[in-house]
Amino acid sequence: MMVRILTRLGQVREAEERYKRELVDFRMGEVYGNLRAIIADEDIEVRAGEAKPVKIKEISIPANHIVFMCAYATNPLGHPIAAGEETPLPISMDRKADHATFVAAVDGKISRNDLLGVLIILPVELTH
């Protein structure tokens, strides 16, 4: 008679991975990520057609993650087209965004705590 010892290690690992994925804001199949609000951290006047830098509340960007701007309009004055920090860092390092470039469609005033847009943060595996 042969005795077979079963372990749950595979199930435990799978449960851990599932738990980590559930801490994210969304999942599309096997792709998962986070959504972060881009919030103004200053009052600023904007004019139609102009692109202006705007201080934003800091957004953490983990190492080995890429960011995209959500194309859905969330601000009636215009859209953020970029977000970052003063000194760009490589993707392999933890980064942050503390300012955004905002392009105005109409004249108006952005106030502190206004929602400017949404940043989509996705994990990537670097191959080179």
N, C-alpha and C positions, 0 to 999 in steps of 0.2 A: 504494500500500500504506500502510495506517495502522498505526502502532505504538502499542500501549496499554501504559502503565506501571502495574503493579500494586504496591500497597503492602500491608504487613501491619499498618498502624496500627490498623485496627479490631480485628484479632485480638489485637494486643498489649494494647489497652485492655480488651478482654473478658477476657483472661488476668489482667490486673492486678486487675480487679474480682472475678473468681472467687477469686483468691488472698486478697484482703482478706476476702471472705465466709468463706473456709475458716478464718480465724483466730477465728471465732466458735464458740460451744459447740453451737449447734443451728440448724437451718433448717427452716421449714415453707413449702414452695413458694418464693416470693420474699421471705418474711419471715425474718429471721435475728436472732439475739440471743445473749446470754451469760447463764450461770447463775453466781451467786455465793453461796457458803455464808455464812450469818449465824452467826458464831461468838461466843459469850460472851467478854467480856474482863474479867469479874469473877465472884466467887462471890456468890450471892444466894439467900435463902430465898423461896419463893413459896407462897401458899395458894390453894386451889381457889376459883375465881370472881374472883380479884383480878387487876387489870391493873397491871403494874409496868414502869418504865423499866429497861433493862438496857444497860450499856456493851457495845459489840461491837467486834470488830476492824474497822478502817476498810475500807470498800468504796468504791472510786472509781466515780462515775457521770459519764460523759462528757456534755458539752453536747449538747443535742438528743436526749436519750435519756429514756425513761420507765421506771418500775419497777413491777413487780407482785410480790405475794407468791405463791409457789407454794402451792397449797392442800393438797398432799400432806403429811401429818403426818410430821415427822422427829424430833420430841422427845416423849418419853412424858409429859412434865409439862403440855404445852400448846402454844400456837402464837403466833408473832410476828404482830402485826396491822399494824405500821407500822415503818418505819426511816427515819432522817434525821439531820440535824445541828441544832445549837442555833439557828443562824440560817438559815431557809429561803432558798434562792436561786432565781432564775428558771431555767426549763428551758434557756434559751439559754446558761447558764454551766456550767462544770465544777462538779460537786457531789460530796459524799461522804456516807456514812452512818456514824455512829460510835455511835449508840445505837438501840435498838429498843424498842417497847412489846410486852411479852409478857403474854398472858392465860393464866393457869394453869387447867388442868382438874382437877388434883389437887395436894395438898400435896407439897412436896419441895424439893430444893436444886439450883439450877443452879450448875455449877462452871465456872471459867475453862476455855476451849477446848471446851465443850460445843457441839454443833451445835443451833442453835435453829430454823433453817428455811432456806429458799432464796429468794433474790431473783432475779427475772427482769428483765433489762435489755434493752430494745428501742429501736432507733433510730427517730426520727420526723422527718418533714419538716414544719416549721412553715409554715403558709400565711398567717398574719396577724401 
